[in-house]
Amino acid sequence: MKSFGERLRHIMELKSQSAYIVSKHTGVSEATIGRLLKDSNKPNQATISTLAGHFGVNVSWLGEGEGEMMKEPGSKSATESNAVPINIPETPFETIKREDGTEFLDIGEGRFLMVTPLVEQVGYAGYVSGWADPEYVEELPKHAVVVNKLHFGTYRTFQVRGDSMNNESIGSIASGDLVTGRRLQRKHWTSKLHFNKHPYWVIVKYDGIIIKKIVGHDVESGVITYESLNPNYGGGAVHLDEVQELYNILLITRET
């Protein structure tokens, strides 16, 4: 089996899983799976790791056709995805996709699963270069949170890297935590950021991603200043010309 699509089709048939079932348990969309099966798209490493983890096969076999297909019992690939599986029951719920691209699943009683792309620690560099590519974003792992209304806006979830925002207080953010934020449209960057209401932000720069507490915004110069919660880390400043995206953090999820 020379192509990724052939290997994916083989393991799906072996496990008797349809594209819908695979999508439901991995967060990779059915449309993306369809393109992968046809070899129309080349998957990124996050997608390969997510699918390999789901099927219990070696990442190197699925991605490159190298080595044994099945992992040894109890083994775990170093590159296996840390994506949070979205365990949705067999009966599909109504899917609601807003014009802004945010996807919701109606789970009844006025509650919805808001499904967001997940940028893992290992995927920071890839996201910095691919965030504006819809196909790249579609192939990212998914994270779901329960909300009580259909929110407007574009949302992303980032897995925290490092402990600069961890001072061991209740409101701190530790390495491995998942932070879900809403993108602030660039047209609003010329007005003062509402950092008093939402102090914690994901700042996607051209050279990397940082998660900080914003403490100042000089509208005239276009410079934002930030600080860390952990006293062992310092603060800093960045000009908005160096920034690609800004997300104000609305929810922190800590794995237990």
Phi, psi and omega in degrees: 000103188277330186256159177299317181301321179295318181292320178296316179299320181298313183287329176294318178292321179298322182268359181055050181240132177277170177299324179297314181296315180299316180298318183298323185265348182244338184086354175283127187295153177300323179297318179294317179300318178300317179292324179293320179297328180271358184060029176283330179238149172263124184287150173276173186295325180297318180293317178300314181296320180296313180292320179297318178296322180296316184273348181074032179248165179289137179300318182294325178291312182294318185282318187239352183077024183251142176079189180285149181291307187270143175283155174293143180305131178087351181277160180217125180293142180296336182258010181298142185295145173262014183301142178279118180294143177261102184273093181256132182303163183301322179286116184290139175273166175294131178261129180242120179244118181286161179299333179278001175099350179288136184248137180231147172245124181282110182258011173089165178056035177073018180243151181222148168267118175267119186261122182238149171298143182247122176260108182279167180307315184286350184257010183302310184298318180296323181291321180303323182269341187243005188299332183270359181265111183304323181292322177297312182297322181296330183274354178294151172302166184240153175228141182236138175232149180273128178231165182251012174201166179274108184277147172273157174110176178253128185240147174222153172243132181241136174273126188289136176247126177087172186242027181294339180254018182245105174249017177067017174271171182299322184270009183282167182237118185260160176301131182097342176298156176251124179246128180255127183227161178254132181290133173269119182300144184302329182297341180268356182290342181279350173258157183297131180295144180274062184281349175287324179280318180234088187285334185263134186223149167262122182248109180267102180266170179292339182246013177155179182241130175232150177240116188217170171264116178279130184240355180197150177214109176272101185298321183295316181271343182076024182253132172251142177248148184218165176216163177262154175279327180284120183296346179280353179242148181266186175256199180176188180216152179214139176278141183295343174294342180267001188250138176264317182217152173231131177234124173274126187285126181251336185212137177242126179245124181249127178287138181245000000 
